[in-house]
Amino acid sequence: MSGLESISELERITMQNSPLHNLDGRVKLVMLLAIIVYAVYTTDIFILVLMEIYLMVLIYVSKLSFKDSFIKILLILPFGGAIAIFQPFVHAGTVIYTLPLGIHVTAQGLAFGLLLISRLIVCLTSIVLLSSLSPMQEVVDSFKKLGMPRDLAMIFSLFIRYLFMFYDELQRIRHAQASRNFDIFSKKTAYMWRLKQVAYTIAMMFLRAFEKGETVYFSMLSRGYSEESDIYTAKNKVGMTDFTFVSTTLALIICLEFIKYIGVI
């Protein structure tokens, strides 16, 4: 599955019907960002475990696949997890084990690395959950309603709307290459020749993107687009389900902080 095919599948998942899918986009965005902020703030691993359990419950209520969610998390985890892996070897503290070549493992580094990986897992789970609950356009609209500058919102909105159109252009190029028996992974052709064809493909995509962008821009101008134009965003009212989700999430964060404050955990 290619990258943009994955995006298409992700957009299909966001169209499902569940209590969390039907929430207001602003509520989903703010609450999941609040979970991320609190996960970065807290230094208690047990609290992070409880927050991860809460997110797993949300995934279950959303009728999302646990397997697909875990795969997405694991695919992103190495990008930040590498920093946590090196912490036991670079963090100063009490040496608990010595590896060959004089590499020391410290207790403080091990604890800090475990804290970092726990934070990362909670944050990635929140991001995966948000991306599975809200279409990309809804996320942009939610940011705009929350105060994102109009020009930035316009750029993001146009990017999302024409992302799939450029993917269609790439598919046409790839189909044309396949009809001429071109395979980038084929070892029957010289490596440098394959590399040159890939460079041609990238150059062709730049040219077609420029031509398509120019055509779209003139089409927008002919329909009245100007610097004062704005994106239409529907006005949705926050309902009882939204208040329930907000109250539950905030209550969890407050209770965890209170329990930590009184020293129970």
DAWOBEL-V927698 format. One record per backbone hydrogen bond with DSSP energy under -1.0 kcal/mol. CO is the residue of the C=O (numbers start at 1). NH is the residue of the N-H. E is the energy in kcal/mol with one decimal. If there is no record, write none. Layout:
CO;NH;E, CO;NH;E
//
This chain:
2;6;-2.0, 3;7;-1.5, 4;8;-2.2, 5;9;-2.2, 6;10;-2.4, 7;11;-2.5, 8;12;-1.7, 9;13;-1.9, 10;14;-1.7, 12;15;-1.0, 13;16;-1.6, 18;22;-1.9, 20;23;-1.2, 24;28;-2.0, 25;29;-2.3, 26;30;-2.7, 27;31;-2.4, 28;32;-2.0, 29;33;-1.9, 30;34;-2.0, 31;35;-1.8, 32;36;-1.8, 33;37;-2.6, 34;38;-2.4, 35;39;-2.4, 36;40;-2.0, 37;41;-1.7, 38;42;-2.7, 44;48;-1.6, 45;49;-2.1, 46;50;-2.0, 47;51;-2.4, 48;52;-2.2, 49;53;-2.1, 50;54;-2.1, 51;55;-2.2, 52;56;-2.1, 53;57;-2.0, 54;58;-2.0, 55;59;-2.2, 56;60;-2.1, 57;61;-2.7, 58;62;-2.1, 59;64;-2.1, 60;63;-1.3, 65;69;-2.1, 66;70;-2.6, 67;71;-2.3, 68;72;-2.1, 69;73;-2.1, 70;74;-2.7, 71;75;-2.0, 72;76;-1.4, 73;77;-2.3, 76;79;-1.4, 77;80;-1.0, 77;81;-3.2, 78;82;-1.3, 81;85;-2.1, 82;86;-1.3, 86;89;-1.1, 86;90;-1.2, 87;91;-2.3, 88;106;-2.1, 94;107;-2.6, 97;105;-3.1, 103;99;-3.9, 105;96;-3.1, 105;97;-1.3, 106;110;-2.1, 107;111;-2.3, 108;112;-2.5, 109;113;-2.5, 110;114;-2.1, 111;115;-2.0, 112;116;-2.4, 113;117;-2.4, 114;118;-1.9, 115;119;-2.5, 116;120;-2.5, 117;121;-2.1, 118;122;-2.0, 119;123;-2.5, 120;124;-2.8, 121;125;-2.4, 122;126;-2.0, 123;127;-2.2, 124;128;-2.9, 125;129;-2.4, 126;130;-2.6, 127;131;-2.7, 128;132;-1.3, 129;133;-1.0, 130;134;-2.2, 135;139;-1.8, 136;140;-2.0, 137;141;-2.5, 138;142;-2.4, 139;143;-2.4, 140;144;-2.4, 141;145;-2.5, 142;146;-1.5, 143;148;-2.4, 144;147;-1.5, 149;153;-2.4, 150;154;-2.3, 151;155;-2.1, 152;156;-2.3, 153;157;-2.4, 154;158;-2.5, 155;159;-2.3, 156;160;-2.2, 157;161;-2.3, 158;162;-2.0, 162;166;-1.8, 163;167;-1.4, 164;168;-1.8, 165;169;-1.5, 166;170;-2.1, 167;171;-2.4, 168;172;-2.1, 169;173;-1.8, 170;174;-2.5, 171;175;-2.6, 172;176;-2.1, 173;177;-2.1, 174;178;-2.5, 175;179;-2.1, 177;182;-2.5, 178;181;-1.9, 183;186;-1.4, 190;194;-2.1, 191;195;-2.5, 192;196;-2.0, 193;197;-1.9, 194;198;-2.0, 195;199;-2.0, 196;200;-2.2, 197;201;-2.2, 198;202;-2.4, 199;203;-2.4, 200;204;-2.7, 201;205;-2.2, 202;206;-2.0, 203;207;-2.2, 204;208;-2.7, 205;209;-2.5, 206;210;-2.2, 207;211;-2.5, 208;212;-2.9, 209;213;-2.7, 210;214;-2.3, 211;215;-2.2, 212;216;-2.7, 213;217;-2.4, 214;218;-2.2, 215;219;-2.0, 216;220;-2.4, 217;221;-2.3, 218;222;-2.1, 220;225;-2.4, 221;224;-1.7, 226;229;-1.5, 239;243;-1.9, 240;244;-2.3, 241;245;-2.2, 242;246;-2.5, 243;247;-2.8, 244;248;-2.5, 245;249;-2.4, 246;250;-2.6, 247;251;-2.5, 248;252;-2.1, 249;253;-2.2, 250;254;-2.7, 251;255;-2.6, 252;256;-2.5, 253;257;-2.1, 254;258;-2.4, 255;259;-2.8, 256;260;-2.1, 257;261;-2.0, 258;262;-2.2, 259;264;-2.1
//
